[in-house]
Amino acid sequence: MKATAEKLENNTVVLDVEVDAEQLARALDQAYRKLVKDVHVPGFRKGKTPRVVFENYVGKAALYNEAVEYVIPDAYMQAVNETGVEPVAQPQLEIEQVEEGKAVKFKATVRVKPEVTLGQYTGLEITRPKVEVTDQDVDNELAKLQERHAQLINLEEGAVAGGDIALIDFVGRKDGVEFEGGQGTDYSLEIGSGTFVPGFEDQLIGVTVGETRDITVTFPEDYPNEDLKGQEAVFTVTVKGIKRKEIAALDDEFAKDVSEFDTLEELRADLLNKLKEAADNRAQQQIKGDVVQKAVENAVVDIPEEMVDTRVDEMLVNMERRLMSQGMNMENYLKYTGSTIDDLKKSFRDDAKRGVKTTLLLEAIAKKEAIEVSDEDLEKEIATMAENYQQDPKVLRKILEGQNQVEFIREGLQQQKAIDFIADQATLVEGTNEPVEE
């Protein structure tokens, strides 16, 4: 087989492919063996018709059409490998010659991965994020621990207060008529959680156990239900019970109960170290994000729309998976938000284009700087994944191989190494860059 590649504009390549006559002859034999099983020729049992008779009966065109289906896909992939092009879309095929005893000739026009013109990516000036942990931050963490380990006490009497968990029955009405989704029985509502419509929880404060009260609220303008957005509604609410959190005092006994430390001072010191470590990690991630963004801005690349389309489709699939993990499907999400798949695709497009450009940039840097991922690097990453999934590394490796994911992981590691490389080469300057929030 022979193959040549001619580069055109707009990241387009034309592959000129020639497949030898012997390969076509073998494909014709294969086509005959397949078709003869399904065609009944008078005077012969199905599958036993001699080839000459079969060709006269169905016509040679049928055989050639079938043979081409065997020849061209394999020849195209071989041509791609031989010429080193990297297609990003399906090719447009043009068959130029298919004749018995002659070579098969065809052209394949295909969009390919674009070349990246790298700008400056080393020595980039990045403002160092502030890394600051205060005593108040430690106090906040201790307060979270108190909340986490608080005990819920059932109140036999008393009134609802902020932070309580109220057990309620409720019925919602708009213009005096009950509406769908506005009813609940034995619902546990934490006051101050913001779970319900704004104003609902605040108006429950002061309601006593066994009391029924009407609460008037106005649904937000961006509420998913078209019939309720911006509308006023009245909820009849009965408080059936109250659970109040009993917060433990901050002392050495508390430290012993919630940690491996004997004193509150030791617990505070440990929390301070963990907060500083987390802040350092966030700062490092911010530096990497900033340096990649600058390198992307400095690079020039003409991105084929097909690559953006593919990335948008990937984003949609990921979104659907997230929705499923939250107990929702795409159909319901679109219904609640009043949007369409085309709306989502349009909203994803800018991010998809930035993502594609970033990937192309990191690949180009890795290639120029000869950044490689060793087998040891790969096995270490798989071992880490296996630990997270509580899976045997060898078993996980086989699963990943079966899903063709191993090279995908290798590419991801290579890109991460490229990010680390340009981050290490960056020049950090002091400034007013605020730290990334958790």
N, C-alpha and C positions, 0 to 999 in steps of 0.2 A: 504494500500500500504506500502511496505517496500523498503528502499533504503539505500545503504551503499556506501561510497566513498573510493577509494584506490588511494593514490598518487603515481605516477610514476615519472620518470625523465623528465626533460625539461618542467616543468610546465604542466604536463599532469595528468589528473584524470580519473579514470574509475569508472563510476557509475553503480552499480549492482542494478537493479530495478525489483521488483516483484509486479504485479498488481493482485488483487484477482479475482477469477473466476466470482463473481457476476458482477463486472464491465465489464468484457469481455462479459458476457451474455447480459448486457444492450447495449453494443456497437454493438453486433450482431443484436439485434432487430432494432437498429437505422440504421444499414447498410441495413438490409432487407427492411425497410420502404423507404429508399432512392432508392435502386436499382430496386425494384419492379415497381416503377413508370415509369421506362425507358425501361423495357424489356417486349416484347410481347411473352407470352407463349400460344401456340395453345390451343384453347378451353376455354381460360379465357380472360376477359377484362383486358387491361393494368392497373396495379395497384391493381388488385383484386385476383391475384394468391395466393393461400395458401402457407405458408412458406415452408411446407414439399415438395410440388410440385415444388416450385421455386428453392429450394436447389438441388433437383434432376435434374432440367433442366439446371441451370447455374453452378452447382457444388459448394460444400461448400468452396472451395478455394477463389472464388470470394467474398463471404461474409466475410471470415476471412481477406482477404487483405483490404477490405474496413473498417472493424472493427478496424484493427490495426491502420489505419489512424486517428481514433477517440481516441484510447486509448493512444498511445505512446507519442504524443506531450504534452498532458496534464500531463501524468505521468512523463515525462522528466522534465517539468517545476516544478512540485511538488517536484521531487527528488532534483533539484537544490536548491529550497528554504529550504528543510528539512536539507540538508547536508551543506548548507552555502557556496558552491563553487561559484566562479564568472567566468563564461565562457567568453572567448574573441573571440570565433569562433563557427561555427556550429559543432555539435557533429557527430561522426561516430557511427552509430547504428548497433548493431548486435543482431538480434532476436534469442533467444535461445529456447523459447517454446511458442507455440500458439496452444492449444488444448481445445476442448470443455470440460467443467467441471473442467479445471485445470487453475492455475494461469498463467498469461502472464509473461514471464521472458525475459528481454533484458539487454544488456550492452550498455552504452553510453560513448565513449571515447572522451574527450574534452580537449582542451587547456584552461587553466584558468589564471586569473590574478596572476602574480608572487608575491612572498613575497619579501619585501625590507629589506635588512640588512642596518640599519642606521649607518652611521659614526657620526662624530661630527657635530652637527648642532646648538648647543648653544655655546655662548662665542667665536664665530668666529671673527677673527681679520680682520677688514675691514678698508681700507684707506679712510678717510673722503674726499669727493670731495671739491675742492675749490669753494666757493661761492663769486664771485666778480662781482660787477656792477660798471662800470666807467661812468664818464661824457660823454665819447664818445658813450657809449651804449645809454644814454639818447638822445644825439644828433642824433644818428641813428634813434631812434623812432620818434623824431620830424621830421626828413627828410621824413620818411615814411608817417607821417600825412600830410606833405606838398604835397607829391606825390598823396596821396589818395584824397585830396581836391583840387587838381590843376584843373584849367579850361582850356579847349581846345580851342585854338584860330585858326580859319581858316586863312591861309596866302594866299593872292591873288598872291603874287610873292615871290621870294626868293629861297633859296637852302635848301636841306635836311640836317639836323644836327642830332647828336646823341640825342636820346630821343624823336625825332619827331615821329609822326604817318603819314606814307606816304601812300597815296591812289594810288595803282599801277595796271597796266595791265602787264602781263608778259607771255612770251612763251619760253620754254626751248628746246634746240636742242642738240643732241649728234651726232657728225659727220655730222652735217647739217640736221639731221632728227629729227622732233618733237617726243618726247616720252610721253607715257601715264602718266598723273598726273603732267605734267610740264607746264600747262597753268592755268592762273587765270585772272579774270576780277574784277575790283573795289575791290581789296584786300587791307585791312587795315593792314599795317605792322609796328609794333613799332621797330624803329631802336635801336639795342642793346639788344633786347629781346632774341636773339639766336633762333628764330623760324625757320629760313631758314638754308640752308646749310652754313657752315662756310665760311666767306668771302663775302657772298651775301649782307648782310646788310651794311658792311663797305664800299663796293664799291658804295652804293647809296648815301653816304654822298657827298654833293656838287652838286648833280643833281638838276636842277631847275624845277619849275612847267612847265609842257608841254614838257619837254625834254625827248628824248628817248636815252637809252644807252645800249650797249652790255656789259654784265658782265660775266666773265669767272670764273668758280668755279670747284673744284674737290670734288666729293662725298667721304665721309669717307669710309674706308675699311670695317667698320661694318654696313654700310647702309643696311636696310632691303631688298631693291630691288636688286636682284642678278645682273641684267643687268646694274645697275648704280654704284654699290660699287667700289670705287677707280677710277672711270671714270671721265674724264673731260667733262664739258658741258658748253654751252653758253646760257645765258638768255637775251633775248631782253626785256628791261623793260622801260615802259613809266610812268613817275610820273605825275599823274593827279591832285593831290592836296596834301597839307601839313597841318597837324594840329600840333600846338606846344603848349606844356603845359606852362601855366602861373602860376608860383609858387608864393604863397602869402608870404609876409615877415613874419619873426618870431617876433611877437610883441604881446602886450596885446590884440589887436583886433583879431589877429589870434586865440589866446587862447579862446576868447569869442565865436568865430565862430565854433570851432571844439570841444568844451568841455563845461562843466558846470562851469568852472573856469573863474575868471575875469582877472587874470594876467598870463603872461607867466611863472613867477616864481612858481605859484601854480600848473600850468600844469606840469612843470618839476618835482616838488616834487612828484606829483601823479604818473607820469611815473616811477620815481625812485623806489617808493614803489612797484609798480606792477612788475617791472623787478626783484627786490629783491625777491618778493614772488614767481615768476615763477622760478627763479634760485634755491631757496630753495626746491621747489617741484621737480625740475629735479634732484637735489642732492639726495633727499630722494628716488626717484625712482632708481637712480644709486646704492645707498646703498642696496636697496632691491634686485636689479638684481644681484649685486656682491655676496650678502650673499646667495642667492638661488643657484647661480652657484657653490659656494664653497661647499654648503651642498650636491648638486648633485654629485660633484666630489668625495666627501667622502663616498657616498652611493654605495652599491653593489646590483645589481639586474640583473637577467637574463630575458631580455625582449623578449617575444614571437614575432616572425615575423608578426603574424596576427595583433597584436596591431599596429605595425609600418605601415602595409598595410592600416589599417583603418585610421590612422592619415594622411597618404599620400593622401588617397581619399578625406578626409575632406579638406586638403590644396588645392587640385585641384578644389573642389567645390567653396571654398572661392575665389580662383583666378578667376574662371569663372564669379563669381558675380561682382568682381572688374572690370573685363574687360567690362562686360555689362554696368556697371555704367559709363564707359568711352566711351560708344558707339561702342564697339568692341566685337566680339565673339571669342571663342576659336579657331575656324577653321581659321579665318583670322590671329590671333596671331601666330599660328603655321606656317602658310604660310609665313608671314613676317619674322619670326625668323629662318625659315628653320629647325625647330625642330619637334619632335613628342611627343605624350602623354607619351611614355616610357621614352623619354629624360627628360621630366619634372618630372616624378615620380622618376627617378634616382637622379635628382638634389635636390629633396625635402627630400630624404631619411635620410640624416644625421640630418637635422633639426627636422624631424618627430621623430626620435629616441630620440633626446634630449628632445623634448616636452613630449613624453610618459614617459621618466624617471623622468622628473620634476613633472609631474602629480602624478605618483606613489609615489614619495618622499613626496610630500605635503600631499597626502592622508595618508601615513604612519605616518607622524609627527602629523597630526590632530588626528589620532586614538590614538597614544601613549600619547599625551598631553590632550586628552579628549576635543578637540576643537570642539564646536558645533555651529550650526546656529539656533537661536531661530526663532519662527514664527514672532516675532516682527522685527528681522533683515530682514527676507524675505519680509515682508510687506513694510518695509522702502525702500528696494531696488526696489521693484516693483513701489512704489510711485515715486521714483526718475526717473525710466524709463518712467513712465507715463507722468511725467512733461516734459521730453525731447521729447517725442513723441506727446505732447499736447493731451493726452488721459486721460479718466477717469480711475483711478486706478482699480476700480472694473471691468470695461469692459476689461482692459488689462489683469487682472488676469484670467478672463474667457478665453480670447484668448490664453494665455500661457498654461492654463490647457488643452485646446483643442488640443494644439500642443505638449503636454507632455514636456513642457519646464520648469516647475516650479522646479522640482528636479534638472534639469541641472543648474538653477540659484543658487539653494541652494548649490550645489557642488562647484560652482565657488566662492561663498562667503566663504565657508569653506576653500578653498585653499588660498584665499586672507588673511583670518585670520591666517592661518599657516605661510604665508609669513611675515605678521606683527609681529607674535610671534618671529620668528627667527631673524628678523631685530631688534626688541627691545632687544633681548638677545645678540646682537653682540657687540664687543668691537671696538670702533672707534678710530683710531690712525691718527695723523697728518702725512701728507706726501706730495708727489708731484702729487697726483691723479688729473688729469685735469677734469674740470667740463664737463658735457654732453652738447653738443651743442643743440640749439633749432632744 
